[in-house]
Amino acid sequence: MFQKTLICIGNGYITSFWHSCWKEERSLKELFPLTFSSSKLKNASVASMGGWRDDVWEWGDLGIPFSMETEAAETDRQQLCFKLGSVCLRPEARDRVRWLAEPDDRLPTRDLLLARGIISPSFDSCCLCGLKRESMNHLLFKCTVSSVIWNKIASWIGLVDYKFKDIGNCFLVWHNFCKKQKVRAGTEGSLWLSVCWSIWKLRNEIILRNDGWSVSDIVWSVKELWWRWSFIGKITRTNYNFFEFTNDPFLYYS
Ligand SMILES: [Zn+2]
């Protein structure tokens, strides 16, 4: 599900040309490593890699020397140029996070790993509560720990009487609530996604590092993540105050 999150490019002002996933589900530095290593503009935004001429977007030299050192590097560069040929920036639109939910259960939760014979049945329980078998549905939504996180975030934003029914309904309830708060177009599902993402990240950290954690840490990390996402799509960088954000998050998404 989360691999499907990418930046939908608008004017390209705030998206990193090499490091963000905006053209594909992988960054250009991963797709074209030889060209990336030759580029002198490793931290440039998409917008600064080209310019408008007579209302037509033209890419510049991407900070790459005129001729590449090896044939493989030259092929890599040509393939990148070919890929960029189909891209046109939209000066009137801001860059925004785009995500595509998948209807099926594709997160490598323990129930799937068990079904594939990767783990044994004694290791299939949920990392958060330790009581039920870990599935995506359980881990992200139904687990007693996740439920507390969702409820705390719901009460933070003033979403009353939130109750989980199923993923589709849950997404719609949160999406529509944010829409009613008049968040800017394209960001309606971002809070829902940041809660899912934070719970999934917590789960992985518990497995990989066996770190100590608390529900309040996770609630804080949801807010912090959603606060950072609020910068995306904003051209001017003013008023980025986390504590002000926690008092009135929708102001940052207006
Ligand atoms: Zn659980």
Residues whose N, C-alpha, C, O or C-beta is under 5 A from the ligand:
A	BS01	ZN	C126 L128 C129 G130 C143 T144
